Amino acid sequence: MKSVTVVGSGIVGLTSAISLQEAGFRVRMVAKERFDRTLSNKVGAIWFPFEIHPKEKTNHWPTLAYTRYEREIQEGNGVAFIPFITAYTPESNIDWTSQLSDGKVRKARPEELPKGMQMAFISEVPLAEPHLYLPHLFERFITNGGNFEKRELASLKEMAGLDSWVINCTGLGAKTLCNDDDLHPMRGQILRCEKMDIPSFADPTKRGALSYVINRSEDLIIGGTDYENDWNEREDPADTTLILNRLAQSSSSKTPGLLEVIVGLRPRRSAVRFEFDPVFSTVFHNYGHGGAGFTVAWGCAMELADLLVKRQKH
Ligand SMILES: Cc1cc2nc3c(=O)[nH]c(=O)nc-3n(C[C@H](O)[C@H](O)[C@H](O)COP(=O)(O)OP(=O)(O)OC[C@H]3O[C@@H](n4cnc5c(N)ncnc54)[C@H](O)[C@@H]3O)c2cc1C
């Protein structure tokens, strides 16, 4: 059994590690922070192909992930399928709708649209609540024989020395590790609120004015912002006001009870980096999943495992 080291313990690292274990590899994980301190632990997280490229792959990966989530549903692990309204315009990329099977997506009727929305799809989509799903994945990784080392790596060279194969799932951390000029932050601020009677929806049609609501088991996530190249990880009260004002424009509900303001930096790239390193040929890069890490991670992980199984045979 060949061994592989996965660097990173966010959604991309955890799904990669488990897929590799399922394919028969012995896997260890090395990360600067445990899963509960990662960006992945802070977010929604709904299946929604937002701000991720390239198009050919990002049609395929979410579809693979969608079917994987259908098998992931388990009491208490945070995975569920919920109805979700997604706004679109004639200019929107709606390829994702053709990836879902019949009965999983349809056009919304006018009376179903949130206030101010012109056109939308209603679909059944996976929700993976990170504070439940990430510990569940980590425990599975350990039960499958994995082990975890908390350690920060300083360079790609150091990473390459870890094992015969190393999977780089360091998210935005790859910017310095790989001197990657293409990788940059897209700042998102979201509000965790008390539950309310309001449908889950996303309106990504206005650039710089992303608006969404995600109903979770015990709270409600209201978003958000999508600021390119903004490294500010502190809460901005002006953004909180902006998010609440946008919600008021699309819903007649009362102002939600605010529980927490959350800020995260999406690891944004012109395309997800999913390839072997041209210099350190034992390192495979799997980072830059932008605003859709939860939407595509299982898809990438399953393709990665197939790829390494094939390589092993040569
Ligand atoms: C506000 C907001 C809302 C979002 N909502 C959604 C959503 O609803 N649905 C969705 O699909 N996506 C959503 N996203 C995007 C999603 O959160 C990211 O795409 C995803 O979390 C990226 O996961 P990752 O595992 O690549 O990175 P991370 O979770 O950042 O994990 C990176 C790992 O690498 C480790 N690491 C980094 N550098 C080093 C180093 N030098 N040495 C060792 N270890 C290192 C870190 O410690 C960590 O363990 C949202 C993002 C934001 C900001």
PDBQT file of the ligand as one rigid body, heavy atoms in Angstrom, charges set to zero:
ROOT
HETATM    1  C1  LIG A 401     -17.786  33.995   3.435  1.00  0.00    +0.000 C 
HETATM    2  C2  LIG A 401     -17.562  32.729   2.660  1.00  0.00    +0.000 A 
HETATM    3  C3  LIG A 401     -18.647  31.887   2.393  1.00  0.00    +0.000 A 
HETATM    4  C4  LIG A 401     -18.454  30.712   1.659  1.00  0.00    +0.000 A 
HETATM    5  N1  LIG A 401     -19.530  29.907   1.407  1.00  0.00    +0.000 NA
HETATM    6  C5  LIG A 401     -19.370  28.767   0.680  1.00  0.00    +0.000 A 
HETATM    7  C6  LIG A 401     -20.495  27.939   0.401  1.00  0.00    +0.000 A 
HETATM    8  O1  LIG A 401     -21.623  28.199   0.837  1.00  0.00    +0.000 OA
HETATM    9  N2  LIG A 401     -20.281  26.836  -0.379  1.00  0.00    +0.000 N 
HETATM   10  C7  LIG A 401     -19.038  26.512  -0.880  1.00  0.00    +0.000 A 
HETATM   11  O2  LIG A 401     -18.927  25.529  -1.607  1.00  0.00    +0.000 OA
HETATM   12  N3  LIG A 401     -17.959  27.280  -0.585  1.00  0.00    +0.000 NA
HETATM   13  C8  LIG A 401     -18.100  28.401   0.161  1.00  0.00    +0.000 A 
HETATM   14  N4  LIG A 401     -17.014  29.205   0.416  1.00  0.00    +0.000 N 
HETATM   15  C9  LIG A 401     -15.696  28.827  -0.132  1.00  0.00    +0.000 C 
HETATM   16  C10 LIG A 401     -15.016  27.777   0.740  1.00  0.00    +0.000 C 
HETATM   17  O3  LIG A 401     -15.047  28.207   2.067  1.00  0.00    +0.000 OA
HETATM   18  C11 LIG A 401     -13.555  27.579   0.268  1.00  0.00    +0.000 C 
HETATM   19  O4  LIG A 401     -13.517  27.316  -1.118  1.00  0.00    +0.000 OA
HETATM   20  C12 LIG A 401     -12.956  26.372   1.016  1.00  0.00    +0.000 C 
HETATM   21  O5  LIG A 401     -13.123  26.520   2.398  1.00  0.00    +0.000 OA
HETATM   22  C13 LIG A 401     -11.473  26.203   0.674  1.00  0.00    +0.000 C 
HETATM   23  O6  LIG A 401     -11.065  25.042   1.352  1.00  0.00    +0.000 OA
HETATM   24  P1  LIG A 401      -9.553  24.583   1.450  1.00  0.00    +0.000 P 
HETATM   25  O7  LIG A 401      -9.545  23.264   2.138  1.00  0.00    +0.000 OA
HETATM   26  O8  LIG A 401      -8.916  24.702   0.102  1.00  0.00    +0.000 OA
HETATM   27  O9  LIG A 401      -8.837  25.718   2.324  1.00  0.00    +0.000 OA
HETATM   28  P2  LIG A 401      -8.819  25.992   3.913  1.00  0.00    +0.000 P 
HETATM   29  O10 LIG A 401     -10.090  25.642   4.565  1.00  0.00    +0.000 OA
HETATM   30  O11 LIG A 401      -8.301  27.384   4.055  1.00  0.00    +0.000 OA
HETATM   31  O12 LIG A 401      -7.719  24.974   4.465  1.00  0.00    +0.000 OA
HETATM   32  C14 LIG A 401      -6.345  25.154   4.161  1.00  0.00    +0.000 C 
HETATM   33  C15 LIG A 401      -5.521  24.224   5.030  1.00  0.00    +0.000 C 
HETATM   34  O13 LIG A 401      -4.137  24.354   4.659  1.00  0.00    +0.000 OA
HETATM   35  C16 LIG A 401      -3.340  24.580   5.810  1.00  0.00    +0.000 C 
HETATM   36  N5  LIG A 401      -2.149  25.349   5.444  1.00  0.00    +0.000 N 
HETATM   37  C17 LIG A 401      -2.090  26.549   4.808  1.00  0.00    +0.000 A 
HETATM   38  N6  LIG A 401      -0.804  26.932   4.666  1.00  0.00    +0.000 NA
HETATM   39  C18 LIG A 401      -0.031  25.954   5.207  1.00  0.00    +0.000 A 
HETATM   40  C19 LIG A 401       1.371  25.770   5.379  1.00  0.00    +0.000 A 
HETATM   41  N7  LIG A 401       2.245  26.687   4.966  1.00  0.00    +0.000 N 
HETATM   42  N8  LIG A 401       1.810  24.647   5.996  1.00  0.00    +0.000 NA
HETATM   43  C20 LIG A 401       0.939  23.717   6.439  1.00  0.00    +0.000 A 
HETATM   44  N9  LIG A 401      -0.416  23.844   6.307  1.00  0.00    +0.000 NA
HETATM   45  C21 LIG A 401      -0.885  24.940   5.698  1.00  0.00    +0.000 A 
HETATM   46  C22 LIG A 401      -4.275  25.334   6.753  1.00  0.00    +0.000 C 
HETATM   47  O14 LIG A 401      -3.808  25.242   8.094  1.00  0.00    +0.000 OA
HETATM   48  C23 LIG A 401      -5.572  24.543   6.526  1.00  0.00    +0.000 C 
HETATM   49  O15 LIG A 401      -5.543  23.369   7.298  1.00  0.00    +0.000 OA
HETATM   50  C24 LIG A 401     -17.165  30.370   1.172  1.00  0.00    +0.000 A 
HETATM   51  C25 LIG A 401     -16.085  31.205   1.464  1.00  0.00    +0.000 A 
HETATM   52  C26 LIG A 401     -16.277  32.367   2.199  1.00  0.00    +0.000 A 
HETATM   53  C27 LIG A 401     -15.098  33.245   2.511  1.00  0.00    +0.000 C 
ENDROOT
TORSDOF 0
